[in-house]
Amino acid sequence: MRIGVIGTGRIGTIHANTLSRHREVGSLILTDADPARAQELAHRLGETAAPGVDEIFTWGVDAVVITTATSAHAELIGRAARSALPVFCEKPIALDLPGTLHALAEVDAAGTVLQMGFQRRFDAGYAGAREAVRARRLGRLHTVRALTADQSPPPPAWLPLSGGLFRDTLIHDFDALRWVTGREVVDVYATGSDAGPAMFREAGDIDTGAAVLTLDDGTLATATATRLNGAGYDVRMELAGELDTVVVGLDDRTPVASTEPTGPPPADKPWAGFLERFGPAYEAELCAFVEVVRGERANPCDGHEALQALRVAEACEVSRRERRPVRLAEVEGGARRTRAAAEQGR
């Protein structure tokens, strides 16, 4: 199997390393907007660098992995679909709903595979929580609390390109919320603060956000995020039911400290970032993609799943901007039933 990797930044390098070691992958073709960066990585891995994107499609590959800047995702997904190539793409498909829906229409028309990079679906903790909920070990689920806290903010130049805190960061929590609970979000109320560094205000973004979400079975969820968590990188999900409560992301590296006299000690090596915290999950999702391309498993996260997470993020942005509750039915793209929804019978 020959795979083209478009984009050799941080996450592209991680994915290229995983694929280069995979026993079912014979070779890679790497390309990047910075050709020297692609060439350096190709040399290090013993793979081939291409001068541009065109060569990915003309030199002949069996699948494409897209880890470019978000602004290029939709166009590349469409080009791969028209070339009848399966695609793995980092989230999101696009930063707006029209671009997302257009790309999905191209994939659907071509009948090709689009697997999205929501790596938390491959994390052991989130998978354990999903199993506990589906096995009804918690009883009736009544409350979910999700959070993502970055230790330090991204570069100022990235903020105007990111889509904002809800689309860039909390979209992972929205996807995980749907995947773990098996339920859909029906309405949201969201707010945010830009009281931190001036670069957030200058970009029209927020450094901290919070949303209250109601699921279609009445379960209440909160999702919070910040770019400024000096203690370390903190990603957790707490699920409380009538019989039990479970927590994802609580271990000896969770960057929290107890004020109780008999509480656990603070982590001596807290998580520093998402690449470290989710390293095994990033590897697992690419291995799953290889299996999907080989026809050995179903797509674990297709583009319509990504669309639903984006719709929740869009609803949160409208809610924050207009200072009101927003129903998901107001957000474009909700007419089609997702595969996950069909599987759950909802």
Disulfide bonds with the S-S distance in Angstrom:
none
